[in-house]
Amino acid sequence: MSEATKRKFRQSMQGGSLSKSVNIYLRLFLLTLALFLSVQIGINAILSPMGRKLESYNVEKTRLLEENRTLEQTLANMGSIKALTHLSQKKLSLTQANNKQIIYIGDTTLRAER
């Protein structure tokens, strides 16, 4: 082997130009990794409070839907015929008239006025 070849071989073994390119790639990778992690931490810092707020809104929405169901049920019960009959008889003391009369008029010339 020539002296120049031996020198190049020693330089590559001792961290010559090959290790410089590996070192550049390693630094570039570490810089990219640090940038990625910092962006992820920033995004998580922004989204975490929004997630908590969204969860509280979902809980409130569920509570309001439940309250809406009970109010609809109450309205349905209050509007039913049985409920109205019960209220009119018990609370207002209204009763149905028992004397029903049917009057038949046999005169065909009789007309109702408008």
MOQUI-V157733 format. One record per pair of residues at least 24 apart in sequence whose C-alpha atoms are under 6 Angstrom apart, sorted by the first residue. I is the first residue (numbers start at 1). J is the second residue. Records with the same first field share a line. If there is no record, write none. Layout:
I = J / J
This chain:
none
